[in-house]
Amino acid sequence: MIVRHDNFSSRFIPARHVHVWLPDVYNQESGTGYSVLYMHDGQNLFDAETATAGETWGVAEALNRLMNAGTVRPTLVVGIFNHADRWAEYWPERPLAHPNGARLQEQFKKLLSVPIRSNAYLRFLVEELKPFIDQAYCTRPAREETFIMGSSMGGLVSLYALCEYPDVFAGAGCLSTHWPAVEGVILPYLAENLPPPGRHKLYFDYGTATLDALYEPLQKPVDGLLAQKGYRTAVDWLTR
């Protein structure tokens, strides 16, 4: 079941649609609390008519299958539609303050007609959307039950969210993470801002063709840093 919250307003960013997927087992009256997975590019998740490529992620089908098998905990999904200024909202802001960020800032000035506002986007998620979801739905609001996920630039902002709000998010799923947007600045940022290992889960993946072919050489130094920081592969973090 999909519950639509269209034109969800915010003090920090322009309004956008937010759609909440409730699993087959969801029962508001049961008192059972559900974990929450926040996902970017929400228009691509559940409805082929709104999906960019005309095909959904299949996340609803996958989660129903996993929950029915007892593999994952009961979970609902919050799909946040992107805005026309998607790059401005998903491009991690603080890493660009590093001295190596000058070249990247010149790039985004050419690409974007508005200033980067990923910090404002995260404030929307943490200060406005999450409190609303926790009030309107039968959720488990604790950090241990709250996760965030996205692909490409959405993968970057998911990792950024976990680093900026480690007491809010327990895990981040970063699919085909668009590392070129933060090349030269993400490692110094992560070295200073990754939460200590043992309390968070990180997932990364990348392909080998088309745009994904750029990602492996940039993913490997991130993997190396995670290992250096004490993250244990297949325990705290996984890269595929």
LUMGUVEX-231737 format. One record per residue: residue in three letters; chain; y, z, x of N, C-alpha, C in turn. Coordinates in steps of 0.1 Angstrom, whole numbers. Layout:
% residues N
  aa ch   n.y   n.z   n.x  ca.y  ca.z  ca.x   c.y   c.z   c.x
 ALA  A     Y     Z     X     Y     Z     X     Y     Z     X
...
% end
This chain:
% residues 240
  aa ch   n.y   n.z   n.x  ca.y  ca.z  ca.x   c.y   c.z   c.x
 MET  A   -12     0     9     0     0     0    12     0     9
 ILE  A    22    -9     5    35    -9    13    46    -4     4
 VAL  A    53     5     9    65    11     2    77     5    10
 ARG  A    86    -1     2    98    -8     8   110     1     7
 HIS  A   117     2    18   130     9    18   140    -2    24
 ASP  A   145   -10    15   153   -21    20   167   -17    23
 ASN  A   173   -23    33   187   -20    37   189    -6    39
 PHE  A   180     0    47   181    14    51   193    16    59
 SER  A   202    25    55   215    26    62   215    36    73
 SER  A   224    34    82   225    43    94   239    45    98
 ARG  A   242    56   105   255    58   111   256    51   124
 PHE  A   245    48   130   244    43   144   243    28   146
 ILE  A   236    22   137   233     7   138   234     1   124
 PRO  A   234   -13   124   235   -19   111   222   -16   102
 ALA  A   224   -17    89   212   -14    80   202   -25    82
 ARG  A   189   -21    80   178   -30    80   167   -25    72
 HIS  A   157   -34    69   146   -30    60   136   -21    68
 VAL  A   131   -12    61   120    -3    67   109    -3    57
 HIS  A    97    -7    61    85    -8    52    75     2    57
 VAL  A    70    10    48    60    21    52    46    17    46
 TRP  A    37    15    55    23    13    51    15    26    50
 LEU  A     9    27    38     1    39    35   -14    35    35
 PRO  A   -22    42    42   -36    38    42   -43    40    29
 ASP  A   -55    34    28   -63    36    16   -66    50    12
 VAL  A   -67    59    22   -71    73    20   -58    81    17
 TYR  A   -46    75    17   -34    84    15   -34    90     1
 ASN  A   -31   103     1   -29   110   -12   -18   120   -10
 GLN  A    -7   117   -16     5   126   -15     2   140   -20
 GLU  A    -7   141   -30   -10   154   -36   -20   163   -29
 SER  A   -27   157   -19   -38   164   -13   -34   174    -3
 GLY  A   -22   173     2   -17   182    12   -21   179    26
 THR  A   -29   168    27   -34   163    40   -22   157    47
 GLY  A   -19   161    59    -8   156    67   -13   143    75
 TYR  A    -4   134    76    -8   121    83     1   120    96
 SER  A    -6   115   106     2   111   118    10    99   115
 VAL  A    20    96   123    30    85   120    31    76   132
 LEU  A    29    63   130    31    53   141    44    45   137
 TYR  A    54    46   145    66    38   143    65    25   151
 MET  A    67    14   144    65     1   150    78    -8   148
 HIS  A    82   -14   160    93   -23   159    89   -37   154
 ASP  A    99   -45   151    96   -59   146    88   -57   133
 GLY  A    92   -48   124    84   -45   113    81   -57   103
 GLN  A    89   -67   104    87   -79    95    74   -86    99
 ASN  A    69   -84   111    57   -91   116    44   -84   113
 LEU  A    45   -72   107    33   -63   107    24   -65    95
 PHE  A    29   -67    83    21   -66    71    21   -78    62
 ASP  A    32   -86    63    34   -97    53    35  -110    60
 ALA  A    26  -119    58    26  -132    65    39  -140    62
 GLU  A    45  -138    50    57  -145    46    69  -141    54
 THR  A    69  -129    59    81  -125    67    78  -125    82
 ALA  A    65  -127    86    62  -127   100    67  -139   107
 THR  A    72  -137   119    79  -148   126    69  -160   128
 ALA  A    57  -158   131    47  -169   133    39  -172   121
 GLY  A    42  -166   110    34  -168    98    21  -161    98
 GLU  A    19  -151   107     6  -144   108    10  -130   111
 THR  A     4  -120   104     7  -106   107    -1  -101   119
 TRP  A     3   -89   123    -4   -82   134   -18   -78   130
 GLY  A   -20   -77   117   -33   -71   112   -35   -56   114
 VAL  A   -23   -50   116   -24   -35   119   -30   -27   107
 ALA  A   -26   -31    95   -32   -24    83   -47   -25    83
 GLU  A   -52   -37    85   -66   -39    84   -73   -31    95
 ALA  A   -67   -32   107   -74   -25   119   -74   -10   117
 LEU  A   -62    -4   112   -62    10   110   -71    15    99
 ASN  A   -72     8    88   -81    11    78   -95    11    83
 ARG  A   -99     1    91  -112     1    96  -115    12   106
 LEU  A  -106    16   114  -107    27   124  -108    40   117
 MET  A   -99    42   107  -100    55   100  -113    56    92
 ASN  A  -117    46    85  -130    46    78  -141    50    87
 ALA  A  -141    45   100  -151    48   109  -150    62   116
 GLY  A  -138    69   113  -136    82   119  -131    81   133
 THR  A  -127    69   138  -123    67   152  -109    72   154
 VAL  A  -100    71   145   -87    76   146   -83    85   135
 ARG  A   -73    93   137   -69   103   127   -62    96   116
 PRO  A   -61   102   104   -53    96    93   -39    93    97
 THR  A   -34    81    95   -21    76   100   -14    67    91
 LEU  A    -1    69    89     7    59    82    16    52    92
 VAL  A    20    40    89    28    31    98    42    29    92
 VAL  A    52    31   100    66    28    96    70    15   104
 GLY  A    72     4    96    76    -8   103    91   -10   101
 ILE  A    98   -10   113   113   -12   113   116   -26   116
 PHE  A   122   -33   106   126   -47   108   136   -48   119
 ASN  A   135   -59   127   145   -60   137   158   -66   131
 HIS  A   169   -65   139   182   -70   135   184   -83   142
 ALA  A   194   -91   138   197  -103   146   200  -100   160
 ASP  A   206   -88   163   208   -84   177   197   -77   183
 ARG  A   185   -82   181   173   -75   186   173   -72   200
 TRP  A   177   -81   209   177   -78   223   187   -66   226
 ALA  A   198   -66   219   208   -55   222   202   -42   218
 GLU  A   193   -41   208   188   -29   204   175   -25   212
 TYR  A   168   -34   217   156   -31   224   157   -31   239
 TRP  A   168   -35   245   170   -35   259   174   -21   264
 PRO  A   165   -15   272   168    -1   276   181     1   283
 GLU  A   189    10   279   203    11   283   205    19   296
 ARG  A   199    30   297   201    39   309   196    33   322
 PRO  A   185    26   323   181    20   335   191    10   341
 LEU  A   199     4   333   209    -6   337   220     0   345
 ALA  A   221    13   344   232    20   352   229    21   366
 HIS  A   216    18   370   212    18   384   220     8   392
 PRO  A   223    10   404   230    -1   412   223   -14   412
 ASN  A   210   -15   410   203   -28   409   206   -35   396
 GLY  A   212   -28   387   214   -33   373   225   -43   371
 ALA  A   233   -45   381   245   -54   380   241   -68   376
 ARG  A   230   -73   383   226   -87   380   220   -88   366
 LEU  A   213   -78   361   208   -78   348   219   -77   337
 GLN  A   229   -69   341   240   -68   331   247   -81   330
 GLU  A   248   -89   340   254  -102   339   246  -111   331
 GLN  A   232  -110   332   223  -118   323   225  -115   309
 PHE  A   226  -102   305   227   -99   291   241  -102   285
 LYS  A   251  -102   294   264  -107   289   264  -121   285
 LYS  A   255  -129   291   254  -143   288   245  -145   275
 LEU  A   236  -136   274   226  -137   263   231  -131   250
 LEU  A   239  -120   251   242  -112   239   257  -113   236
 SER  A   260  -113   223   274  -113   218   279   -99   215
 VAL  A   270   -89   216   274   -75   213   269   -67   225
 PRO  A   275   -55   226   270   -46   237   256   -41   234
 ILE  A   249   -37   245   236   -31   243   237   -18   235
 ARG  A   228   -16   226   229    -4   217   215     2   215
 SER  A   207     2   226   193     8   224   194    23   223
 ASN  A   204    30   229   206    44   227   209    47   213
 ALA  A   218    39   207   221    41   192   209    38   184
 TYR  A   201    28   187   189    25   180   179    37   180
 LEU  A   177    43   192   168    55   193   174    67   185
 ARG  A   187    68   185   193    79   177   190    77   162
 PHE  A   190    64   158   187    61   144   172    65   141
 LEU  A   163    62   150   149    65   148   147    80   147
 VAL  A   153    87   157   150   102   158   158   110   149
 GLU  A   171   107   147   180   116   139   180   112   124
 GLU  A   177   100   121   178    95   107   165    91   101
 LEU  A   158    82   107   146    77   101   134    87   101
 LYS  A   132    93   112   121   102   112   122   114   103
 PRO  A   134   120   102   136   131    92   134   126    78
 PHE  A   138   114    75   136   108    61   121   107    59
 ILE  A   114   101    68    99    98    67    92   112    65
 ASP  A    95   122    73    89   134    72    91   142    59
 GLN  A   103   139    53   106   145    40    99   137    28
 ALA  A    99   124    29    95   116    18    80   114    17
 TYR  A    73   116    29    58   114    29    51   126    35
 CYS  A    38   126    32    30   138    37    26   135    51
 THR  A    35   139    60    33   137    75    30   150    82
 ARG  A    26   148    95    25   159   104    37   156   114
 PRO  A    48   163   113    60   160   120    60   163   135
 ALA  A    50   170   140    50   175   154    49   163   164
 ARG  A    53   166   176    53   155   186    39   150   188
 GLU  A    29   158   187    15   154   190    10   144   179
 GLU  A    17   143   168    13   134   157    22   122   155
 THR  A    31   120   165    42   109   164    41    99   175
 PHE  A    40    86   172    37    76   182    47    64   179
 ILE  A    48    56   189    58    45   188    52    33   195
 MET  A    54    21   190    47     9   195    55    -4   193
 GLY  A    54   -13   202    60   -26   200    55   -36   210
 SER  A    60   -49   209    56   -59   218    68   -65   225
 SER  A    66   -70   237    77   -77   245    89   -68   246
 MET  A   100   -71   242   112   -62   242   109   -49   234
 GLY  A   101   -50   224    97   -38   216    88   -29   224
 GLY  A    80   -35   234    73   -26   243    82   -19   252
 LEU  A    92   -25   257   102   -18   266   108    -7   259
 VAL  A   113    -9   246   121     2   239   111    13   235
 SER  A    98    10   233    89    20   230    87    30   242
 LEU  A    85    24   254    85    32   266    98    40   268
 TYR  A   109    34   266   122    40   267   123    52   257
 ALA  A   118    50   245   119    61   235   111    73   240
 LEU  A    99    70   245    91    82   250    97    89   261
 CYS  A   104    82   270   110    88   282   123    96   277
 GLU  A   130    90   268   143    97   264   140   108   254
 TYR  A   129   107   246   126   117   236   112   122   238
 PRO  A   108   128   249    94   132   251    90   143   242
 ASP  A    99   150   236    95   161   227    94   156   212
 VAL  A    96   143   210    95   137   197    83   128   197
 PHE  A    80   120   207    69   110   207    58   115   217
 ALA  A    46   114   212    34   118   220    28   106   228
 GLY  A    31    94   223    25    82   229    33    70   226
 ALA  A    32    60   235    39    47   233    29    36   236
 GLY  A    28    26   227    20    14   229    30     2   233
 CYS  A    27    -4   244    36   -14   250    28   -26   252
 LEU  A    29   -36   243    21   -48   244    29   -59   249
 SER  A    24   -66   259    31   -77   266    45   -73   269
 THR  A    46   -62   276    60   -56   279    68   -66   287
 HIS  A    80   -68   282    89   -78   289    96   -72   301
 TRP  A    88   -70   311    93   -64   324   105   -71   330
 PRO  A   105   -85   329   117   -92   336   130   -87   332
 ALA  A   132   -81   319   145   -77   315   149   -64   322
 VAL  A   140   -57   329   144   -45   336   139   -45   350
 GLU  A   136   -57   355   131   -58   369   141   -52   379
 GLY  A   136   -44   388   145   -38   398   151   -25   394
 VAL  A   151   -22   381   157    -9   376   147     0   369
 ILE  A   136    -5   365   127     3   357   120    13   365
 LEU  A   116    10   377   108    19   386   117    31   389
 PRO  A   129    30   394   138    42   396   140    50   384
 TYR  A   142    44   373   143    51   360   131    59   357
 LEU  A   119    52   357   107    59   354   104    71   364
 ALA  A   107    68   377   104    79   387   112    92   383
 GLU  A   123    90   377   131   102   373   129   107   359
 ASN  A   124    98   350   124   102   336   110   102   329
 LEU  A   100    98   336    87    99   330    84   113   327
 PRO  A    79   117   315    75   131   313    63   134   322
 PRO  A    60   147   325    49   150   333    36   146   326
 PRO  A    26   143   334    13   139   328     6   150   320
 GLY  A    -2   146   311   -10   156   304    -6   158   289
 ARG  A     6   154   286    11   156   272    14   143   265
 HIS  A    13   132   271    16   119   265     6   109   268
 LYS  A     5    99   260    -4    87   262     4    75   263
 LEU  A     1    66   272     7    53   274    -3    42   274
 TYR  A     0    31   267    -9    20   266     0     7   270
 PHE  A    -5    -1   279     1   -14   283    -9   -25   282
 ASP  A    -5   -37   279   -14   -48   281    -5   -60   284
 TYR  A   -12   -71   289    -5   -84   292   -15   -95   292
 GLY  A   -11  -107   289   -20  -118   290   -18  -125   303
 THR  A   -24  -137   304   -23  -145   317   -17  -158   315
 ALA  A   -13  -162   303    -7  -176   301     6  -175   295
 THR  A    14  -186   295    27  -187   289    36  -176   295
 LEU  A    44  -170   286    54  -160   291    47  -148   297
 ASP  A    35  -144   292    28  -133   297    24  -134   312
 ALA  A    23  -146   317    19  -149   331    29  -142   340
 LEU  A    42  -139   335    52  -133   344    49  -118   345
 TYR  A    41  -112   337    41   -97   335    32   -90   345
 GLU  A    21   -96   349    11   -89   358    18   -84   371
 PRO  A    25   -92   378    31   -87   391    41   -76   389
 LEU  A    47   -75   377    57   -64   374    50   -52   368
 GLN  A    38   -54   361    31   -43   355    24   -35   366
 LYS  A    19   -41   377    12   -34   387    20   -23   394
 PRO  A    32   -25   398    40   -14   403    42    -2   394
 VAL  A    43    -6   381    44     5   371    31    13   371
 ASP  A    20     6   371     7    13   371     6    22   384
 GLY  A    11    17   395    11    25   407    19    37   406
 LEU  A    31    36   400    39    48   398    33    58   389
 LEU  A    26    53   378    20    62   369     9    70   377
 ALA  A     1    63   385    -9    70   392    -3    80   402
 GLN  A     8    76   409    15    85   418    20    97   411
 LYS  A    24    96   399    29   107   391    18   116   385
 GLY  A     6   112   387    -5   121   382   -11   116   369
 TYR  A    -6   105   364   -13   100   351   -27    95   355
 ARG  A   -36    99   346   -50    95   349   -54    83   340
 THR  A   -59    73   346   -63    61   339   -74    64   329
 ALA  A   -73    59   317   -82    61   306   -81    75   300
 VAL  A   -72    83   305   -70    97   300   -56    98   295
 ASP  A   -46    96   304   -32    96   301   -26    82   298
 TRP  A   -32    72   304   -27    59   303   -38    48   305
 LEU  A   -35    37   299   -44    26   300   -37    13   301
 THR  A   -40     4   310   -35    -9   311   -46   -19   310
 ARG  A   -44   -29   302   -54   -40   300   -47   -53   302
% end
